[in-house]
Amino acid sequence: MKQAVIVAAKRTPFGKYGGVLKHLEPEDLLMTLYDHFKLQHSDSLAGVDDIILGNVVGNGGNIARKSLLEAGLAHSIPGVTLDRQCGSGLEAIMHACRMIQAGAGEIYIAGGVESTSRAPWKIKRPQSVYDTKLPEFYERAAFAPEGQDPSMIQAAENVARTYHVSREAQDKYAHESHRKSLLAHQQGVMSQEIIPLTVKGAEVALDESIKPKLTLKKLSRLRSILPDGTVTVGNCCMKNDGAVMLLIMEAKTAQRYGYTTGLRFVDGRTTGVDPQLLGIGPFPAVQQLLERQQLTIEDIDAIELNEAFASQVIASQQQLHITPQQLNKYGGAIAIGHPYGASGAALVTRLFYMTAARKSIATMGIGGGMGNAILFERW
């Protein structure tokens, strides 16, 4: 079987919903990344077989195809856009790696993009063309049948209750995410993965959602979103805008182009869970992935688990017996944000720069009751 390796990975800074990146369409968020890849990897881009991008709340159509044409890449590159809700960016990477393993191609760009700020309004179509009722707006399509499709907040509460995750534990985890993310920015760790954007003449180089002055006391004062709940706006992620792009090659092809280091794709797994407990998806996905590779959690040096809600991270951490030293070394989505279709690719980008990690895993919990996970080795 052919080997797939990631040889380059970059992302934009993540902006808040309605924040500094609010006027940029998904294609616009991608342009700076395309420009960087064309400048730094021009030789290999000439041989790209496909561009695979995750996107969840965009304008529809095929953002991958439209954006690559706007970026001036060859018309012969097709482009495809995937939607597995929050797992889309990770699924795009898995798909590209599987294509290489199967011998279907040698060079792929994969990643994800999301502008929650520019997401179009959704309107239900009336049953009759003669219906005169006012249009009915809705936020998202159903992820599961009626009665099995809780709101994201309710699902996080379900996880907290089922796995006995306290409000105090969630707040403490959220505070630690902000602390680690802020420190990573201050120490220049994030600058390795971020390509700054220029917006209205000003450079944007930092993730907008990090709160430098956040304290546990402030978190404890926040009211729960649902009555008698534990989930607050402080211990869950924000909606965000951002893009991520990775260059993935067949190993021998990468060597031919002069690449000598990166991440080797070992295996990936996508699985389902009860939609009422959708946040726990990383648990079976990682568990099944480890079992298939005859590994234990102790064999993994670094694990990036998307922080949609503190409750789901803590529950997955407990079920998988992940140590604090293994988990989200530089913080996560509670601090830097969650641009849905890009978040999984951002986890892999973080692992790409953790050069001391020999084996690593990126994993996502997904709306509708799913989880996906990818295992990498240092190449």
Secondary structure, DSSP 8 states (H G I E B T S, - for coil): ---EEEEEEEE---EETTSTTTT--HHHHHHHHHHHHHHHSHHHHTT--EEEEE-SSS-SS-HHHHHHHHTT--TT---EEE--GGGHHHHHHHHHHHHHHTTS-SEEEEEEEEESTT---EEE--SSTT--S--EEESS--SSSTTS---HHHHHHHHHHHTT--HHHHHHHHHHHHHHHHHHHHTTSGGGTB--EEETTEEE-S-TT--TT--HHHHHHS--SSTT-S--SSSB--BEEEEEEEEEEEHHHHHHTT----EEEEEEEEEE--GGGGGGTHHHHHHHHHHHTT--GGG-SEEEE--SBHHHHHHHHHHHT--TTTB-TT--HHHH-B-HHHHHHHHHHHHHT-TT-SEEEEEEEETTTEEEEEEEEE-
